[in-house]
Amino acid sequence: MPASQSHVAEMQGLYGPFTVAERVVQKIWRQLDFDIQRAVLTDGRRLEVFAPGSWNLLGGPDFQGARLRIAETEVTGDIEVHFHARDWAVHGHERDPAYRNVVLHVVLFPPGEHERIAIGGDGRELPTLLLLPVLNRDLEEYASDDALENITARAAWRRFAVLGDLPLCERRTLLQKHAEMRWHQKVRSARLRLEKIGWREAAHQTALEILGYRFNRAAMLGIATRYPAKAWTGDLDTGELCEAHRALWQLQGVRPANHPRRRLQQYQSWAVKSPDWPARLLLLGAVLPGGFSAGPATGEVRAAIGLARWRDRFVREITAGVVGGTRLDNLVCDGFLPLLAAHTGRDLFGLWFHWFAGDLPDQVRSMLPKLGVTEGRTQPLCHGYGQGLLGWMFAQDSGASR
């Protein structure tokens, strides 16, 4: 693995400092997880990306064989990714023949007043893309996703010893606190999206993004930005759409049922059957039960508010019966409830917390009962404790990295 992937930067987040590995910035480019429609180079030229290139885990440029259009000119070549424009010179790339085919320098942070743009081997300034202004989400969320992807792969009870040593009441309180942090982070991201594009397109983009599952969320969001909500109620050919953007898809480890082609077809069926579903979501959001905390036992809360019936209403009134099961739960918790809270100002944290768990990493799903946090009918597995444990794991990992 190249040394550049071990570089980190420390940032100030909503709940304190956090670290970002350069690997995270590389993933953002690889998945095109930014607003491609607003991608403009530092010199003002328009950038289009046909293929981000192959991620190079050996020496040399970070990505090879990318296909781009800069202004009106199509170019093919390599991509180098850094935190800062100055890193190009600091790492000696302009004198290294391995970097002679670099056609684009991707940087996260804006260059300083006297910071030099990267110079290629031919002595000319390299086209430079600044990522920070066009990110789809907070940088802290990208870092969190990357950390959770890594730490949930580690299966060892000793990692949870600190948490397991706490009294059960303190254990639950701590996880509730971390869950609330993640809730506020999701609401903040939803609010930023709403401010940029309004309710209907925010709902549309959020739904398609979540249908992409973990591997193809960014690619599906890119599709949603290119094809707005109204395009999906017509004769859009999802097969051609999937093929036209095949360079974006991550298919390794994706089950056939979750193939992007299937998910695009599913969303189109949903949009055709219920073209006004974003407006329906607002109406349903106005009557959802809210204003309660994470503290009461989940079983009691679900019985008191009739949570299963609310879930059925989302299936019938919002997704027209097209989406159900754990994917619906993720739509509700990762998308609908944060959007509604951001748009209306309603307190929906308790509803989000006690909602059904949806898709959780196997380690989290199995660890919660082992920790005694979830058990039986009184405190069944819920979304909030799953998110709380993920947040705690991320905080532990982030703290250990500093």
Residue, then its C-alpha position, 0 to 999 in steps of 0.5 A: m500500500p502506498a505511503s500516502q495512504s497513511h497520511v492523516a489530517e486532524m479536523q474539528g468536528l461537531y463533537g470535537p476533533f477527528t482524524v481523516a486519512e488520505r485514504v478517505v479522500q482517495k475513496i471519495w474520488r474513486q466513488l465520485d462521492f461529490d457533487i459532480q455537477r458542480a465540479v469546476l477546476t481551480d482555473g474555472r474550467r468544467l470537469e466531467v468524469f467518465a471513469p475515475g481510473s483504477w485505484n493503484l495500491l502500489g507505487g506511483p499515482d493513486f489512480q491510473g487510466a482515468r477518462l475525463r473531459i476538461a472544458e471541451t477536451e477529452v483526456t486519459g491519464d492518471i490522477e494523484v490525490h492529496f490533502h493540499a496542493r503543496d503536497w505534490a512538490v513536497h513528495g517530489h512528484e514533479r521530478d518523478p517520471a512515474y507521475r509524468n502521465v498525471v492529468l489531474h491533481v485532486v486536493l481536499f483543502p483550498p490552496g493558501e495565498h502563496e501556495r503553488i499549484a502542482i507543476g507537471g514534468d513538462g513544466r506546466e501547471l496541472p489541472t487541479l480539482l478542489l473537493l471540499p466545496v463540492l462534497n456531498r456530506d460533512l467530512e466527518e461523515y466520510a471519516s466515520d464511514d471509513a473508520l466503521e468499515n475498518i473496525t467492524a471487520r475486527a471480531a474480538w471481545r477484548r475490543f469491548a472490554v471497557l464497555g462491558d465492564l460498565p454497569l448495564c445502566e451506564r452502558r445503555t446511557l453511554l450508547q444512547k449518548h453516542a446514538e444521539m450524536r449520530w442522529h444530530q450528524k445525520v440531521r445536519s447533513a440532511r439540512l445542508r442538502l435541503e438548503k442546496i436543492g429543496w425538499r423534493e430533490a433532497a428526498h429523491q437523492t436521499a432515497l436513491e443513495i440509500l438504495g445503493y447499499r454500502f458499496n454503491r451509495a455514492a454512485m447512486l447519488g451521482i445518478a440521482t443528481r444527473y436525473p432529477a425526480k421528474a425523470w423517473t416517472g417517465d420512460l427512463d431506461t434503467g438498463e441503459l442507465c446502468e450500463a452507461h455508468r458501469a465504470l461507477w459501480q462497485l460489484q465485488g461482494v454485492r449480492p445479485a439481489n442488490h445489483p445496481r440494475r435491480r435497485l434502479q428498476q426498484y426505484q423507477s417502479w416506486a416513482v411510477k406508482s407514487p410520483d408524489w411520494p415526497a409530498r406524501l412523506l411530508l404529510l406523514g411526517a406531520v403526524l408521526p409520533g415524536g417528542f420522546s427520548a431514548g430512555p424508555a424500554t423499546g418494547e414499551v415504546r413500540a407497543a404504546i405508539g403502534l410502531a409496526r403500524w407506522r412502518d406499514r404506513f411507510v410501505r403503503e403511503i410512501t414506497a407504494g409497496v415497492v420497498g419493505g423489510t430492512r431496506l425500508d428501515n434504513l430508508v426511514c432511519d438514514g433518510f426520511l426521519p433526518l430529512l423530516a426533522a431538518h425540514t420541520g424542526r420536529d423532535l423525532f430522535g426517540l422515534w428514530f432510536h426505537w425504530f427497527a434496526g435495519d441493516l447492521p454489521d453482523q458484529v454489532r448485531s451479535m454484540l449488543p445482546k452479549l453486552g446485555v444492552t438488548e434482550g427479549r421483548t422488553q428491549p429488542l434490537c433497535h436502530g438507536y442502540g445499533q447506531g450507538l454502538l457503531g458511534w462508540m466503536f468509531a470514537q474508540d478507534s478515532g481516539a486510539s489513532r491520535 
